Amino acid sequence: MEDHVTPRRVVIIGGGFAGLFAARALRHAPAAVTVIDRRAHHLFQPLLYQCASGILSEGQIAQPLRGVLRRHHNVDCLLAEATDVDPQAKVVHAQRPGGEPLEVPYDDLIVAVGMRQSYFGHDEYAAHAPGMKTLDDALGIRRRLYQAFEMAETATDPEERRQWLTFALVGGGPTGVELAGQIREIAGHTLDREFRAIDSAQARVLLFEGSDAVLGAFGPHLADRAARTLRNLGVEMHLGTMVTGVDADGLTVKDRNGASTRFPARTVLWTAGVEAPPIAAALARATGASQDRAGRIAVEPDLTLAGHPDIRVTGDVMSLDRLPGLAEVAMQSGAYAGRAVRHSIEGRKRKPKPFKYVDLGSAAYICRGRAVVKVGRIHLSGRTGWLAWLLIHLAFLTGFRSRFGAVLSWAVVFASGSRRERAFTMPDPPAPPVPPAGPKPSAPSS
């Protein structure tokens, strides 16, 4: 009689860098792998701002998960949102897009859910100051950016026009710096001579940062070079400020002396702070794991949870040795978790070595021909940094077509300043209310 061996069930929550690299590490393992994600694509998050600013299309930074994993015959993809974990029953609770509940059993669980935008307890800001963590966010920001110039063109009131031509960004990390530089390039080069009533180059870009420097994690030297480049572009930097209010017409900030200042601006973008999604808190409750202030889950050196060797947490949502929330950390931790599960399935008795992150550096693109790159003790800026930035991002883009398309788009933008991906859609206006049905009026008597 033929023996039928049930393959080990491995569930991966999240199809980002950590989840994708975990699935790849399990490609040849005797396991049935299920990747659960509430979106059907893998997103190259470091280039979201280039989609938002019109350099790259959404198809160049997002690939269908099923397409990326099509050669991994033991991997299946499930479009659903994980909502809870039952470590005793070894079940992941999830919901399909229509709200239908699902239960996905597992033998090994890899959590790779990433982080979401944080408003530091002021979620009401989100309605007026969107963040940029998803493809929908990037397309929404693209609409806000280019719509602002169109609205300024048709505005008859000078004050309203100034408000439409003022762009405020909250957060001086890589995303804030990259977006600030892109908006200045759009205003000064891309839209140059396209409007009749306004001079797009006169647009103001305000960057607010709570610390004393932008790109503080890059070190004083590169932070200073980045600040100089931004000032030369015309970005107005407001350091040591804290946002105390955001609405449809602008934002209010407070400096270190406690003085409040109001900045009128019709476009406010939020690039400061991240927090763990709700599934992280649900997992922590179920397993007794501790979380830091941002909701990251504390893990053991082998990325497992204390008392739960069958659960591994990877990427941005793990808390280990103060590792930064970088794509490289997610890739390496995901691959490590996938290999650890594969070795366990194969029956290797040797305990895996603790996870060790190999620092491949950090990079931030500011404008054409200007970027800053930090790789260990090597600091690059200007054109040299820009070339290094190009090589780094080409190496990590998923798929040949994405790389080829990105090279073509970059060549056009860097050579001419024009941007092909500027199309945006406007939401449909609300439908007029339908009058209640009632008796038809009777015809007048003669």
N, C-alpha and C positions, 0 to 999 in steps of 0.2 A: 504493500500500500504506500502511495506517495505521501511524503510529509509536506504539510503546508505550514510554513512559518510566517506568522504575522509580523510585518515589518514594524520597526520602532516608529512611533508617531511623534514627530517633532513639529511643534507649532511655533511660528515666528510672528510676533505682533509688530507690524511696521515694515513698510517696503522702502524705507530710505536707505542711506548708505550702509548703516549697521545691519539692517535686515537683509539687504541685497548681498552683502559680502558673507553673511552667515549662510544664506541659501547656497551661494556658490561653493562654499567650503564643504557643503553636504552633498554635492552633486553626485558623487560616486559612492555615497554611504548607503548601506541597506536599510533605508528609512523612507517613510512616507512623510514628506515635508509639506506643511500648509502655511502659506504666507497670508496673514490677515491684514488688510489695509482698507481704510475708508475711502481711498482713492485708487483708481485702477492704473496709476502711473508711478514710475520712479522719477523723482525730481532732483535735478542738479541745483540745489539751493544756492551755492555760492554765486551763481550767475542770474539769480532772480532779478536783481536790479537792472541787468541788461535787457531782460524782457520788458520790465516796467518802463524803461527809458527808450525802447524802440530799436535797440541794436539787434537783438536776437528774437526769433519767433518762439512761441511756446513749444513748438515741436522740436526745436533745437536744444531745449533744456529739459524736456520731459519725454520719457519713453514709456510705452505701455509695459506694465510689469510682466504680462504674459509673453510679450515679444522679447523682452530682455532675458527671460528665463525659459524660452521655448526649447532650448536644447537640454534643459535639466528635467529629464523625464520622470524623476521622482518628486518633482515640486509642483504643487497646485496653488492657485491663487484664489483667495476668497474676498470678494468685495463686501466688507462689513466693518463695523466699528466695535472694537473690543471694549466692553464696559465693566467687566469684573473677572476675577480669577478665584476659583475654588481649589486651593492647593491640596485639600484632603481628597476630594473626588477627582482631582487632576482634570479639571474642565475649565475652558475659557468661555465666558459668557459674552455674546456679541449680538449686535443688531444689524440686520440688513438695511439698505437705504430706505425701504418702506416702513421700517420699524419692527419687522418680524424678528422675534428673538431666535437666537441660535445657541447651541451648545457644542463646542469643539473639544473633544477629548485629546489629551496629550500624554506622552511619557516624558518628554523633555520640552521645556518652554524657554524660548529666547525672547526677551522683551526689548524692542528696539524702536520705541515710539517717538523719540525725539522730544523737542520742547516747542512750546507755543509762545506767542507774544504776551508779555506781562505789562500791565498798567499800574503796578504797585498799589493795588487796592482801589483804583479809580477806573473801573471797567466802563464807566459812562463816557470816558474819553474816546473809546473805540469808534463810536458813531461819527466822530468828527476828525479823528486822527488815526487812520488805519495803519496797521503794521504790515510787515511783508514776510510771511512765512510760507505761503502757499501760492500755487499758480493763480488761483482766483484773486488773491491779494495783489499780485503783480499786475494782472490785467486791469484790476480796479484802479490801481495807482496810475497806470498808463492813461486810463480815461481821465482821471483827475488832472494830470499834468497837461495833456494837450487840450483838454476842454478849457482849462484856465486861460490859455492864450486866446482861444476862440471867444470866450466870454469877455475878456478884456477888449478885444477888437470891436465888439458891438456895444460895450458899455458907454453911456453918454455922460455919466457922472464921473468926474476926475478921481474922486476918492474911491469909488467902487472899482475903477480901473486899476488904481494902485493896489487895492486889496487883491484883485485877481492876479496881479503880477508880482505878488509877494508869496514866497514859498518858505515854510518853516519846517525844519527837521529837528526832532527831539532825539538826541543820542549821538555821541561822537565816536562810536565804534566803527568797524569796517563798513557796515551797511550804510550808516549815516554819512560817512565820508564819501563813499562811492556814489550814493544818490546825489549828494550835494554837488559833487563834481560833474555828474551827468546833467543835472538840471542847468547848470551854468553853460555847459557845452550846447545843450539844446537851445537855450536862449540866445547865445552869442554866435552860434555857427549853423546849427540845423535849420532854425527858423529865420535866419537872417534874410531880409528882403522879401519875405513871404506875406507880410501883412501891410496894410495901407494906413490904418489909423494908429497903430502902436509901433514902438520900436522894441522888439522882443529882447534886445540886448540890455535894456534898462531894467529887466526883471531882477528883483532882489531875492537872494537865497540866504536864509538865516539858519545857522546851525547852533543848537543849544546843547551844552554838555555840563554835567554836574561836577566833573573833576576839573583839574587845571590844564588838561591837555586832551586833544583828540588822539585816537589810536594809542592810548596809554600803554596797552599791553605790548606794543612794539618797541618800547624803550624810548628814552629821551631823544636820542639822535634822530630816529626815523619819525617820531612824533613831531619834532620840530620841522623836519623836511616836509612832512605832509601838511602841517599848518601853513608853512610858507607857500606851498603850491596852491592851497585853497585860497589864501589871501590874494595871490596873483590872479587867480581866476575871478575874483570878485565875491567870494563867499564871506559873509559877515559872521564871525564866530563869537558866541557869547558863552564864555567858560565860567564855571563856578555858579551856575544858575539851576534852579529847580522849578519845574512847571507846577503851577498851583491851579490852573484852570484852562480848559479847552472848550471852545464852542464853534459854531459854524462860521464865525467872523474873525477868529484868531485865537490867541492864547495869552495867558498871563504867567509871568515868571517872577521868581523872587531870587535876589542875589544873596551873597553871604552876609551882607549887612542888614538883611531883612527888608530891603526896599523892593516894592512890587512895580513891575512895568508891564504895560499892555502893548502887544504887537498885533495890529490888524493884519490878517492873512486869510485868504479864502482856501488855501491848500496847506494843511498841516499833516505831516507824516511822522509816524512813531517808530523809531528804530532803537529804543532803549529797553533793555531788560527782557528776560525770558522766564517762563515757569513751566513746570511739568503739567501734562494733560491730566484729566481726572482719572484715567486708568492707572496712573502711577500711585495716586493716593489709595485707590481701591486695592491695588496689589500690596501696598505697605500695610494696610489694615488687615488684610487676609493673612499675611505672613509675619507680622510683627516687626517688619524692617523699619529702620529709622530713615527720616528724610531731612534734607537741609532746608534752608529758608526758601529756596526756589522750588522745592519739591523733588529734588534729585534723590534717588534711592541709594543708600549706602550698601556697597557690595564687598564681598571677600576678595582677596588678591586674585582668585581664579574667576571672578565676576559672578559667582553664585551668591545666593542669599543665605545668610546664616540659618542653619537648620533645614535648608531646602536645596540640596545639591542638584535637584532636577530643574531649578529655575535660574536662569542667567539674565542679567540686566546689562545692556550694552549702550554705547553711544552717548548722546548728550544727557540722557536721563539717568545715567549712573553717576554716583559720587565716589570717586576713588582718587586719592593723591592730588586733589585740586586740579585735575586735568581739564583743559579748556574745551569749550564746545565747538570743536573744529571737525570738518569733514574727515580729516585724516584719523582723528581719534575714533570716530564712528566706524570707518572702514576697518581699522586694525582690530578694534574690540569685537566687531561683528565676525570677522574672519577667525579670530581667536576662539570665540564661543562656538562657532560652527565646527572648527577642528576638534575642540574638546568633546563635543557631543559625538562626532564621528569616531574619535578614538575610544570613547566609552562603548559605543555600539559594537565596535570591532573587538572589544574585550581586552583592551590594553589595561594592564593593572597599574602601570606607572602613573603616579599622580602628576597632573600637568603642572608645568612651571607657572609661577605667578605671571599675570599679564604685565608686559612692559611696553610702554608706548615709545615708539621711535619718532622723535620730533622731526618732521619733514618741513617745518617752517610755516610761517603765516605770510599772507600777501593781501594787499589792498590796491585796487586800481582806482586812480583819481581822475585822470583825464588822458587824452591822446598823448602817448609818449611819456607818461608819468605814472609811476606806481612805486610802492614800497614793499620790499620783501625781506623777511627775517628768517634765516635758516641757521639755527645755533648762534654762533658768534659772527656769522656772515650777515652783513646789513647791506642791502642794495636799494638804490632809489634812482629817480630820474629815468632815463632811457634804458639803462642797464636793468633796473628793477622792472621796467615794463616788459622787456624781452623775457626776463625770468618768469614774470607773471603769465605771459602767453604760453610758455612751455609747460608750466605747472598745470594750467587749466586745460590745455589740450590733452595732457596725459591722463587726466581724470574724467574727461567727458565720456559718457557711455555710448559706444557704437561709432562705427566709421562714418556713417552719414551725418551724425551730430557734429563730429570733428570737422568734416569737410565743409558742412554748411556754416559752421561757426567761423572757419578760416575765411570763407568768401565774404560773410557779413562783416567781419572785422576789417578785411581789406578795403571794402567799400567805405566804411565809416572812417577808418583811420586816414584814408587817402583823400576823401572829399568832405567829410563831416555830415553827409546826408545819412538818413536812417530810413530803411525800407519798412520797418515794422511799426508804423505809426497809427495804424487803423484802430479805432475804438468804437464801441457801440454805446448807445444811450439807452437807459431803461425806459420801457414804455410808460407813458403817463397813466395814472390810475383811471380805470373806466368810470364814466359818469354813473351815478346811482340809478338803478332801474326804478321807476315809479311803481308803487304798489298797485296790484291789479284791483280794479273796482268796477262797479256797474257802469256801463256806457251811458253818457248823458242822453236823455230822451230828446227826440226831435221837438222843436218848438211847435206848439199848436197854432193853427191858422186862425 
